[in-house]
Amino acid sequence: MHAKVMDALGQLPKELASALRPIIEDKDFDSTISPEQFEQLVSQTNLSDTDLRLALLPVAAAYAVVPISNFYVGAIVRGTSGRLYFGANMEFVGASMACTIHAEQSAISHAWIKGEIGIKDVTINYSPCGHCRQFMNELNTAQDLVIQLPERQPMTLQQYLPESFGPADLGIKDALLSDINNGITIAEQSELAVAACDAANRSHAPYSKNFSGVALKAKDGRVFVGMYAENAAFNPSLPPLQVALINMNMSGYKLSELVEAALVESAESLISQLARTQALLEALNPDIQMTYVAY
């Protein structure tokens, strides 16, 4: 658990901090809040659904990794299951600014990693930038997605992104977070390669067909996976390494604990994740071992 997440309790209203502490301190806390826990918090604090989500934003923002900007952004998404997922922005010293992860991307990827197949709403402490509005428009729930900001009435994503361009405009039916299996198999059977292949099978890459996945191993042996999230506008696409780093961060691990990585991707695609993955891993730690499998 991040120390800053525990520190964030001090920024919350007293009643909420008291009610939330047992949830966060539980050994099985995974940076999410179940529907039952959320209803319990509503009951204990007498906060409305909206006000409670807004009040929880300091906890989400505490996950931010921002050595460049020192600008903490937190996001909370609610999956179609009703579970809430925390997310926060991430920056990487020594890497391109293009490697930066936005809070909305983090929370959505967090939900995706844990099996959600749709997002109902997004709560965030700052107005989503154009990059994030386009990223969210790739979701299979984009037409009905609700955005909640502090001191504002809720608005739909389509109100924030009028005359939007998305997967439907390119004839894509399985949008981001759809339950899919890309049917990829590889000969390499090492633990990390297999985990990366499993992630690639869940990746969303309908435009380039670069179905790809990354698996990361921490010092204690725990493995974190990430899958490629492609976007109809191309540039807001989120590489599989970034999704895996979100997974690691939201699990309470420091990125300095990363020791090994594996990338699995298509050999026939017109694009590749290899150079970008190698560059960011090099910035994180030059000694990280990486396995590369092109199927």
C-alpha positions as CSV (number, residue, x, y, z in Angstrom):
1,M,0.0,0.0,0.0
2,H,1.3,3.5,-0.9
3,A,2.1,5.5,2.2
4,K,0.5,8.5,0.4
5,V,-2.8,6.6,0.2
6,M,-2.9,6.3,3.9
7,D,-1.9,9.9,4.3
8,A,-4.8,10.9,2.0
9,L,-7.2,9.8,4.8
10,G,-6.3,12.9,6.6
11,Q,-7.7,15.0,3.8
12,L,-11.1,13.4,4.0
13,P,-14.1,14.4,6.2
14,K,-13.7,12.8,9.6
15,E,-16.7,10.5,9.2
16,L,-15.6,9.3,5.8
17,A,-12.0,8.8,7.0
18,S,-13.2,6.7,9.9
19,A,-15.5,4.6,7.7
20,L,-12.9,4.1,4.9
21,R,-9.9,3.2,7.1
22,P,-10.9,-0.4,7.7
23,I,-11.4,-0.9,3.9
24,I,-8.0,0.5,3.0
25,E,-6.2,-1.2,5.8
26,D,-7.6,-4.6,5.0
27,K,-4.9,-6.9,3.7
28,D,-7.0,-7.8,0.6
29,F,-7.6,-4.1,-0.4
30,D,-6.9,-3.9,-4.1
31,S,-7.5,-0.1,-4.8
32,T,-11.1,-0.8,-5.5
33,I,-14.4,-0.4,-3.6
34,S,-17.1,-2.9,-4.0
35,P,-20.8,-1.9,-4.5
36,E,-21.5,-3.2,-1.0
37,Q,-18.7,-1.2,0.5
38,F,-19.8,1.9,-1.3
39,E,-23.3,1.6,0.0
40,Q,-22.0,1.1,3.5
41,L,-19.9,4.3,3.1
42,V,-23.0,6.1,1.9
43,S,-24.9,4.9,4.9
44,Q,-22.2,5.7,7.4
45,T,-21.4,9.2,6.1
46,N,-24.9,10.4,4.9
47,L,-23.2,11.5,1.7
48,S,-24.9,11.2,-1.7
49,D,-23.6,8.9,-4.3
50,T,-22.0,11.9,-6.2
51,D,-20.6,13.6,-3.1
52,L,-19.1,10.4,-1.8
53,R,-17.2,9.8,-5.1
54,L,-16.0,13.4,-5.1
55,A,-14.9,13.1,-1.5
56,L,-12.8,10.0,-2.4
57,L,-10.8,11.8,-5.1
58,P,-7.9,12.6,-2.7
59,V,-7.4,8.9,-2.2
60,A,-7.3,8.3,-6.0
61,A,-4.9,11.2,-6.5
62,A,-2.5,9.8,-3.9
63,Y,-1.6,7.1,-6.4
64,A,-0.1,9.7,-8.7
65,V,3.5,9.3,-9.8
66,V,4.4,12.8,-10.9
67,P,8.2,13.5,-10.5
68,I,8.0,16.0,-13.4
69,S,4.9,18.1,-12.8
70,N,4.1,17.4,-9.2
71,F,0.5,17.8,-10.3
72,Y,-1.7,15.2,-8.7
73,V,-4.8,14.0,-10.7
74,G,-7.1,11.3,-9.4
75,A,-9.9,9.5,-11.2
76,I,-12.5,7.0,-10.1
77,V,-14.4,4.9,-12.6
78,R,-17.5,2.8,-11.9
79,G,-17.7,-0.4,-13.8
80,T,-20.9,-1.9,-15.0
81,S,-20.5,-4.3,-12.1
82,G,-20.9,-1.3,-9.7
83,R,-17.3,-1.6,-8.4
84,L,-15.2,1.6,-8.2
85,Y,-11.6,1.7,-9.4
86,F,-9.0,4.3,-8.5
87,G,-6.6,5.7,-11.0
88,A,-4.0,8.5,-11.2
89,N,-1.6,10.1,-13.6
90,M,1.9,8.8,-14.0
91,E,5.1,10.4,-15.4
92,F,8.5,8.9,-16.1
93,V,11.8,10.7,-15.7
94,G,14.2,10.2,-18.7
95,A,11.4,9.1,-21.0
96,S,9.4,10.9,-23.7
97,M,6.5,13.0,-22.6
98,A,4.4,10.7,-24.9
99,C,4.9,8.0,-22.3
100,T,2.8,9.9,-19.7
101,I,-0.4,8.2,-18.4
102,H,-3.4,10.3,-17.7
103,A,-5.6,9.7,-14.6
104,E,-8.6,8.7,-16.7
105,Q,-6.5,6.2,-18.7
106,S,-5.2,4.8,-15.4
107,A,-8.6,4.2,-13.8
108,I,-10.1,2.8,-17.0
109,S,-7.2,0.5,-17.5
110,H,-7.3,-0.6,-13.8
111,A,-11.0,-1.6,-14.3
112,W,-10.1,-3.4,-17.6
113,I,-7.3,-5.3,-16.0
114,K,-9.6,-6.6,-13.3
115,G,-12.2,-7.8,-15.8
116,E,-14.8,-5.0,-16.2
117,I,-16.5,-5.0,-19.6
118,G,-18.0,-1.6,-19.4
119,I,-17.7,1.8,-17.6
120,K,-20.7,3.7,-16.3
121,D,-19.2,6.9,-15.0
122,V,-15.9,8.7,-14.4
123,T,-15.3,11.1,-11.5
124,I,-12.2,13.3,-11.7
125,N,-10.8,16.3,-9.9
126,Y,-9.8,18.2,-13.0
127,S,-11.6,18.6,-16.4
128,P,-10.5,15.9,-18.8
129,C,-8.2,17.1,-21.5
130,G,-8.9,16.5,-25.2
131,H,-6.6,13.5,-25.2
132,C,-8.6,11.8,-22.5
133,R,-11.9,12.7,-24.0
134,Q,-10.9,10.9,-27.2
135,F,-9.5,8.0,-25.2
136,M,-12.8,7.6,-23.3
137,N,-14.7,7.8,-26.6
138,E,-13.1,4.4,-27.6
139,L,-15.1,2.7,-24.8
140,N,-18.0,0.4,-25.6
141,T,-20.1,2.6,-23.2
142,A,-18.9,5.9,-24.7
143,Q,-22.4,7.0,-25.8
144,D,-23.8,6.9,-22.3
145,L,-20.7,7.6,-20.2
146,V,-21.2,10.3,-17.5
147,I,-18.4,12.6,-16.3
148,Q,-18.5,14.1,-12.8
149,L,-16.3,17.0,-11.8
150,P,-16.2,18.9,-8.5
151,E,-18.7,21.8,-8.2
152,R,-20.3,20.9,-11.5
153,Q,-23.4,19.1,-12.7
154,P,-22.7,15.7,-14.3
155,M,-22.4,15.8,-18.0
156,T,-22.1,13.1,-20.6
157,L,-18.9,12.4,-22.5
158,Q,-20.7,13.4,-25.7
159,Q,-21.4,16.8,-24.2
160,Y,-17.6,17.2,-23.5
161,L,-16.8,15.8,-27.0
162,P,-19.5,17.0,-29.4
163,E,-19.5,15.5,-32.9
164,S,-17.2,12.9,-31.7
165,F,-15.2,10.5,-33.9
166,G,-14.8,6.9,-32.6
167,P,-14.6,3.2,-33.5
168,A,-18.1,3.1,-35.0
169,D,-17.0,5.6,-37.6
170,L,-14.5,3.1,-38.8
171,G,-16.9,0.2,-38.7
172,I,-15.5,-1.3,-35.4
173,K,-18.1,-3.1,-33.3
174,D,-16.0,-4.4,-30.5
175,A,-15.0,-1.2,-28.7
176,L,-12.6,-0.9,-25.8
177,L,-13.4,-3.1,-22.8
178,S,-15.5,-5.5,-24.9
179,D,-15.1,-9.1,-23.8
180,I,-12.8,-10.5,-26.6
181,N,-10.2,-13.2,-27.1
182,N,-7.8,-12.7,-30.0
183,G,-6.8,-16.4,-30.2
184,I,-3.0,-15.9,-30.0
185,T,-0.7,-18.8,-29.2
186,I,3.1,-18.7,-28.9
187,A,5.8,-21.4,-28.6
188,E,7.7,-19.6,-25.8
189,Q,6.5,-21.0,-22.5
190,S,8.3,-19.0,-19.9
191,E,6.1,-17.6,-17.1
192,L,6.3,-14.0,-18.3
193,A,5.9,-14.8,-22.0
194,V,2.8,-16.8,-21.3
195,A,1.4,-14.0,-19.1
196,A,2.1,-11.4,-21.8
197,C,0.4,-13.7,-24.4
198,D,-2.7,-13.9,-22.3
199,A,-2.7,-10.1,-22.1
200,A,-2.3,-9.8,-25.8
201,N,-5.4,-12.0,-26.2
202,R,-7.4,-9.3,-24.4
203,S,-5.8,-6.4,-26.3
204,H,-7.9,-3.9,-28.3
205,A,-6.1,-3.2,-31.6
206,P,-8.7,-3.2,-34.4
207,Y,-6.9,-0.6,-36.5
208,S,-3.3,-1.9,-36.7
209,K,-4.0,-5.6,-35.7
210,N,-0.9,-5.2,-33.4
211,F,-2.5,-7.4,-30.7
212,S,0.1,-7.1,-28.0
213,G,0.7,-7.6,-24.3
214,V,3.3,-7.0,-21.6
215,A,4.1,-8.9,-18.4
216,L,6.3,-7.4,-15.6
217,K,7.9,-9.1,-12.7
218,A,8.6,-7.4,-9.4
219,K,11.5,-8.3,-7.0
220,D,9.2,-10.4,-4.9
221,G,8.1,-12.5,-8.0
222,R,4.6,-11.0,-8.5
223,V,3.6,-10.6,-12.1
224,F,1.7,-7.7,-13.6
225,V,0.2,-7.7,-17.1
226,G,-1.0,-5.0,-19.5
227,M,-2.6,-5.1,-22.9
228,Y,-2.6,-2.6,-25.8
229,A,-5.5,-0.2,-25.9
230,E,-5.7,1.3,-29.4
231,N,-7.7,4.4,-30.4
232,A,-9.6,5.4,-33.5
233,A,-7.6,8.7,-33.4
234,F,-4.4,6.7,-33.1
235,N,-2.4,9.1,-30.9
236,P,-4.4,8.5,-27.6
237,S,-3.6,4.8,-27.9
238,L,-2.1,3.4,-24.7
239,P,0.8,0.9,-25.1
240,P,0.7,-2.4,-23.2
241,L,3.7,-1.4,-21.0
242,Q,1.9,1.6,-19.7
243,V,-1.2,-0.5,-18.8
244,A,1.1,-3.0,-17.0
245,L,2.8,-0.1,-15.1
246,I,-0.7,1.1,-14.1
247,N,-1.4,-2.4,-12.8
248,M,1.8,-2.4,-10.8
249,N,1.2,1.1,-9.4
250,M,-2.4,0.4,-8.4
251,S,-1.3,-2.7,-6.6
252,G,0.9,-0.7,-4.3
253,Y,4.3,-1.5,-5.9
254,K,7.0,1.1,-6.6
255,L,8.3,1.0,-10.2
256,S,11.8,0.7,-8.8
257,E,10.8,-2.9,-7.8
258,L,10.5,-3.9,-11.5
259,V,13.2,-6.5,-12.5
260,E,12.0,-8.3,-15.6
261,A,9.6,-7.8,-18.5
262,A,8.2,-9.6,-21.5
263,L,6.5,-8.2,-24.6
264,V,4.4,-10.4,-27.0
265,E,3.2,-8.8,-30.3
266,S,2.3,-9.5,-33.9
267,A,5.2,-9.9,-36.3
268,E,3.0,-9.0,-39.2
269,S,1.5,-5.7,-38.0
270,L,2.6,-2.4,-39.7
271,I,3.5,-1.0,-36.2
272,S,5.5,-2.3,-33.3
273,Q,5.6,-1.8,-29.6
274,L,9.2,-2.9,-29.3
275,A,11.2,0.3,-29.5
276,R,8.9,2.3,-27.3
277,T,8.8,-0.5,-24.7
278,Q,12.6,-0.8,-24.7
279,A,13.0,3.0,-24.3
280,L,10.7,3.3,-21.3
281,L,12.1,0.2,-19.6
282,E,15.6,1.7,-20.1
283,A,14.5,4.9,-18.5
284,L,13.0,3.1,-15.5
285,N,16.0,0.8,-15.0
286,P,18.7,-0.1,-17.5
287,D,19.2,-3.5,-15.9
288,I,15.7,-4.8,-16.5
289,Q,15.8,-8.0,-18.5
290,M,13.3,-8.2,-21.3
291,T,12.0,-11.2,-23.3
292,Y,10.6,-10.4,-26.8
293,V,8.3,-12.7,-28.7
294,A,6.9,-11.8,-32.1
295,Y,4.2,-14.4,-33.0
